[in-house]
Structure formats: structure tokens, C-alpha cells
């Protein structure tokens, strides 16, 4: 069977891997490189001025292993080793106040009195956390009806939690205060629990995609600017901007959902209904070496999920990459977002733009319907947005769609 996959990010690549053995698969990627939001410097991203020996991710960097069963099994089948690490977090405010996460206190803070002081600060946030847990329990059966505004009020703990959602789903902090779906947000907060086990691919997240490419028997078109996808009872036709047309029996959209209607020449009424509410979201992350951002605080350690108040009412994150990427250099490397106003621009090594879905209640309304009707008009959809919005969601969407091609 001739199958076209539009999109070479996580979902597209994992779907290509699952269909590779039985079908004639062609993958189209509009960028000059594969990876989507997986950007590994000195792998799929090159010539950025960093030393050749440094492999560092400027995009997806980690996985909550115990909550990513589908993704973990796929990595096992690809013989890709996942390396565990402690996922520490801290929260830094402009007024000099800060909070350290439990793992960070346990591992880095020395002395009983200092540990007690940091633990007490955390305990002062417990009433906010207790109220949140109580409200989640009350509404857990119908989370799809609410936004995170219903759960997150004002307060340091609430701001910290909003920022973790911002980090996980690559969305701007103010978005969490607007129409962000509770169904997605609560799922993210559960993944940051104390018992969560984190892992990464120390050779760079793009390593698993390299493996897929090496195994892949089909064709890959990079820089493929698709002008339209048209369909009839006999075939799927993909017209490229250079005028060429390629025909297939089935097509799989592995794109952000807001791109579907832009590519379909003949969307059905149902397809329009299911995808019309999705909007695009764009953020920029960057790699830097400026440790001075920690100088206002009496600490000597960095963590993987450090949240900083950047301006009043807005936050960014700073992820310490040396442990994650096994960089054995004295110079600290960080991946950051929304930190340009506090990081020395001379110490920024590389910037990366990411395009991700903008989650809203309206956009999520027909998500389950998309899953249940996959295959209508010989058209299929995969993507993290159909499940948890993370790599597990991408892997699960591929796993769910692949059996539909087995008959």
C-alpha cells in the first residue's frame, strides 16, 4: 500500500517506523531537517558554533519514564537506551524569594538547619496545594469541561505549577491564565509528582529518529512545501509547490492540528468542525552559559526545571543540561525560554523556534472524535495533541493508527 505521511516530527517518525515493514511509505517534511520539536545540536542541528563533542538538546530533553509506557516500549524495540536522572525543580522570584523542590533539598542542601528552613518554606505552600488537590478530586470526572483558571488561583505555588505546565507544553505563561484545558494541565502536574522517574537519551533525543531513518525503506522528502492535498475514491494526490503531483492510497497527517485545513483542498464538513478551532503557538528556546542569573539567590546548584519570574506576572524556565546531556565540562550549559531579559545575550549560543498547538477548550472539543473516525476518506491523523501533548502522546497516536493499516 502506498502511504504518505505529512510531517517528520515525533508522531510522523514513529508512525513511519511502525508501517515501514509492510507498506510503501513516503514521508514529507517541510523543514530542511527531520525532528519537529526535537532539536539536537551536532545531530540534526549543525553549524551553530558549539564544540563538536557537545551533543545537547534545544527542545525536547526528557521523559517521565513511569508515565510514558508506549514511548519506552518503542525505544526498547529500537534498542535506544534511556538514561535515568533526578528531575529537580526550583522557583525563583524577582524579590529574592525562592523555593527549592524536595529532591533538590534532599540532595544539595547541606546541614540539618538549612534543610529544615527550606522544608518549612515548602510547607507554607501546602495550603495552596491542598486546595488544588481537593478541587481536582471534586471535578476529576469532568475535567474536560474546565480550564485551569478553575483550579489555579493567585499564590506562589499556583504560579510555580502554571510555570511547569508552560515548560512541559511549550506555551506562554499568560496562556495558562486564559483558556488552557484542565484535562491537559492536570495531567502535566501529575507527571511532576515526587515519585516521577525521569530519563533522557544522553546521546541526544534525535538519536532515536536517526535509528528510524537508518531502518526506513521508503522515501523522505525534506524541504517539501506542499501546496495542497486532494482526495477522491481512487487516490490521494499531494501537490508540491513546484507543481509536481504524487499519488497515494492513504495519507497520514502528522502535523500540528492547525495546519490540517491549510493543506486539505477539500475538507469535509466534519473535518472543518474538528480542526477549525486550533491555533498556532510559537516559542523560542535558547542554549546559554550565563550562570550569573543565580547570583541574586544564596544557592550553589542548578536544576533541570528551574522557574524564574522574568517580569511581574510572567515567568521563564532554565534547564541545567550538563547532567542531562552528560557534558563533562566546568562550563554550565542551560536551555532556557522567556529568559532573554535576564540572560547575558553574549552568552547565548543557539536559538531555536518551535511550533506547537495552542490548547483551548474549543480546540479540544472534537479530539476524541478525531481518534474514533481516523481513516475516513483514507485520511488519518497522528500527533501528541490527540493524547497528553508529549512524546507519550505522539507514540500512542502512532500505535493506535498503525493497526488500521494491517488489514
Buried (B, 14 or more C-beta within 10 A) or exposed (E): EBBBBBBBBBBBBBBBBBBBEEBBBBBBBBBEBBBBBBBBBBBBBEEBEBEEEBBBBBBBBBBBBBBBEBBBEBBEEBEBEBBEBBBBBBBBBEEEEBBBBEBBBBEBBEEEEEBEEBBEBBEEBEEBBEBBEEBBEEBEEEBBEBBBBEBBEEBBBBBBBBBBBBBBBBBBBEBBBEBBBBBBBBBBBEBBEEEBBBBBBBBBBBBBBBBBBEEBEBEBBEEBEBEBBBBEEEBBBBBBEEEEEBEBBBBBBBBBBBBBBEBBEEBEEBBEEBBBBBEEBEBEBBBBBBBEBBEBBEBEBBBBBBBBBBEEEBBBBBBBBBBBBBBEEEEBBBBBBBBBEBBEEEBBBBEBEBBBBBBBBEBBBBBEEBBEBBEEBBBBBBBBBBBBBBBBBBBBBBBBBBEEBEE
